[in-house]
């Protein structure tokens, strides 16, 4: 099992009430910690997706600008030509 680290985050009363309202009986999360961990996981996934989208756009831009290598059927060989 992965070792857990602790971070203490001060919240305003308004934010604390909101977090608490998202947890407990009748909600998706049993504890505030579980809720915050899920928010962090979602943000990490969002950033990964954003990076992937940016890489795809960069690839399209390369193609539009003619920065392409014809695929020979051997990806390793084709990538080596780029170096």
PLY file of the C-alpha trace (Angstrom):
ply
format ascii 1.0
element vertex 83
property float x
property float y
property float z
element edge 82
property int vertex1
property int vertex2
end_header
0.00 0.00 0.00
1.20 3.49 -0.86
2.32 5.62 2.07
0.00 8.56 2.66
1.28 12.07 3.28
-0.68 14.79 5.01
-1.20 18.40 3.95
-3.09 20.86 6.12
-4.99 23.49 4.13
-6.64 26.43 5.86
-10.10 27.18 4.44
-12.48 30.05 4.90
-15.66 29.19 6.78
-17.57 29.37 3.49
-15.24 26.90 1.74
-15.27 24.57 4.73
-19.08 24.54 4.75
-19.07 23.75 1.03
-16.61 20.85 1.40
-18.53 19.43 4.35
-21.78 19.72 2.38
-20.26 17.52 -0.34
-19.47 14.71 2.12
-21.31 12.39 4.45
-24.59 10.54 4.23
-26.39 10.92 0.90
-23.30 12.14 -0.98
-20.61 10.51 -3.10
-17.87 11.04 -0.52
-17.73 9.81 3.04
-15.11 12.29 4.24
-13.77 15.73 3.28
-10.37 14.15 2.61
-11.91 11.74 0.12
-13.64 14.66 -1.65
-10.45 16.75 -1.86
-8.39 13.78 -3.11
-10.94 13.24 -5.88
-10.76 16.93 -6.87
-6.97 16.66 -7.09
-7.18 13.47 -9.18
-9.61 15.16 -11.58
-7.31 18.17 -11.93
-4.32 15.90 -12.65
-6.35 14.09 -15.35
-7.47 17.42 -16.81
-3.86 18.61 -17.07
-2.79 15.35 -18.74
-5.63 15.68 -21.25
-4.68 19.30 -21.91
-1.06 18.32 -22.54
-2.19 15.58 -24.91
-4.45 18.01 -26.81
-1.56 20.48 -27.09
0.72 17.74 -28.46
-1.89 16.78 -31.05
-2.30 20.42 -32.09
1.49 20.75 -32.33
1.55 17.68 -34.58
-1.13 19.16 -36.82
0.81 22.43 -36.99
3.96 20.51 -37.97
2.01 18.77 -40.71
0.56 22.05 -41.99
4.06 23.56 -42.03
5.47 20.58 -43.92
7.52 19.27 -40.99
6.77 15.61 -41.69
8.66 12.37 -42.23
7.19 9.79 -44.55
6.38 6.62 -42.58
8.54 3.74 -43.79
6.88 1.05 -41.72
9.64 1.19 -39.09
8.81 3.81 -36.47
12.15 3.50 -34.62
14.07 4.09 -37.83
11.86 7.03 -38.80
12.29 8.64 -35.36
16.07 8.15 -35.52
16.09 10.23 -38.74
14.66 13.15 -36.80
17.57 13.33 -34.38
0 1
1 2
2 3
3 4
4 5
5 6
6 7
7 8
8 9
9 10
10 11
11 12
12 13
13 14
14 15
15 16
16 17
17 18
18 19
19 20
20 21
21 22
22 23
23 24
24 25
25 26
26 27
27 28
28 29
29 30
30 31
31 32
32 33
33 34
34 35
35 36
36 37
37 38
38 39
39 40
40 41
41 42
42 43
43 44
44 45
45 46
46 47
47 48
48 49
49 50
50 51
51 52
52 53
53 54
54 55
55 56
56 57
57 58
58 59
59 60
60 61
61 62
62 63
63 64
64 65
65 66
66 67
67 68
68 69
69 70
70 71
71 72
72 73
73 74
74 75
75 76
76 77
77 78
78 79
79 80
80 81
81 82
